[in-house]
Amino acid sequence: MACLVALFALISPRLALFVIWIFTNLLSRAFESWAVPLIGFFLLPWTTLADALMWDSSNRVYGFEWFIVALGFFFDLASYSRVERRRRDSARA
């Protein structure tokens, strides 16, 4: 299942989160409420996915796992900056 989720994450982190939500109970174990994964699905999908996967490895996020979550956050920031750059470039043309 982990390889399949990784392939879905390469396509889209939202698709990977959706597959995890449908076929496993990982999101309900990693987050106490349903609101956090829902907000993460729309705003920070890479961060939410990384946090859930790192939580699954040891029932908490600890040590180097925080680096992976931070890396997911930087992927989210990079995707937002890429969208903004494309928007700015299309406005100039």
C-alpha positions as CSV (number, residue, x, y, z in Angstrom):
1,M,0.0,0.0,0.0
2,A,2.9,2.4,0.8
3,C,4.3,2.2,-2.8
4,L,0.8,2.9,-4.2
5,V,0.4,5.9,-2.0
6,A,3.9,7.1,-3.0
7,L,2.9,6.8,-6.7
8,F,-0.4,8.7,-6.1
9,A,1.6,11.4,-4.2
10,L,3.8,11.9,-7.2
11,I,0.7,12.6,-9.3
12,S,-1.0,14.7,-6.6
13,P,-0.8,14.8,-2.8
14,R,-4.5,15.4,-2.7
15,L,-5.1,12.1,-4.6
16,A,-2.8,10.3,-2.1
17,L,-4.7,11.8,0.8
18,F,-8.0,10.8,-0.7
19,V,-6.8,7.2,-1.3
20,I,-5.5,7.1,2.3
21,W,-8.8,8.4,3.6
22,I,-10.9,5.8,1.6
23,F,-8.8,2.7,2.2
24,T,-7.2,3.2,5.6
25,N,-7.9,4.7,9.0
26,L,-4.5,6.5,9.1
27,L,-6.0,10.0,9.0
28,S,-8.3,9.3,11.9
29,R,-5.5,7.9,13.9
30,A,-3.0,10.7,13.1
31,F,-5.4,13.6,13.7
32,E,-7.9,13.9,16.5
33,S,-10.6,15.7,14.6
34,W,-11.7,15.5,11.0
35,A,-11.3,19.3,10.5
36,V,-7.5,19.3,10.5
37,P,-7.1,16.8,7.5
38,L,-9.9,18.6,5.7
39,I,-8.2,22.0,6.0
40,G,-4.9,20.4,5.2
41,F,-6.4,18.8,2.1
42,F,-7.2,22.2,0.6
43,L,-4.4,24.4,2.0
44,L,-1.3,22.2,2.8
45,P,-1.7,18.8,1.2
46,W,2.0,17.9,1.2
47,T,2.3,18.9,4.9
48,T,-0.8,16.9,5.9
49,L,0.4,13.9,4.0
50,A,3.9,14.0,5.5
51,D,2.5,14.5,9.0
52,A,0.1,11.5,8.7
53,L,2.8,9.2,7.2
54,M,5.4,10.2,9.8
55,W,2.8,9.8,12.6
56,D,2.1,6.3,11.4
57,S,5.7,5.2,11.8
58,S,5.8,5.6,15.6
59,N,2.4,7.0,16.7
60,R,4.0,10.5,17.1
61,V,6.2,12.8,15.1
62,Y,9.6,13.0,16.6
63,G,13.2,14.0,15.7
64,F,14.1,13.6,12.0
65,E,10.4,13.1,11.2
66,W,9.8,16.8,11.8
67,F,12.3,17.4,9.0
68,I,10.1,15.4,6.6
69,V,7.0,17.4,7.7
70,A,8.9,20.6,7.2
71,L,10.0,19.4,3.8
72,G,6.3,18.9,3.0
73,F,5.6,22.4,4.1
74,F,8.3,23.8,1.8
75,F,6.8,21.8,-1.1
76,D,3.5,23.4,-0.4
77,L,5.1,26.9,-0.3
78,A,6.9,26.1,-3.6
79,S,3.7,25.1,-5.3
80,Y,2.0,28.3,-4.2
81,S,4.9,30.5,-5.3
82,R,4.9,28.6,-8.7
83,V,1.2,29.4,-9.2
84,E,1.8,33.1,-8.3
85,R,4.8,33.3,-10.7
86,R,2.7,31.9,-13.5
87,R,-0.1,34.3,-12.7
88,R,2.3,37.3,-12.8
89,D,3.9,36.1,-16.0
90,S,0.5,35.7,-17.7
91,A,-0.6,39.2,-16.6
92,R,2.5,40.7,-18.3
93,A,1.8,39.0,-21.6
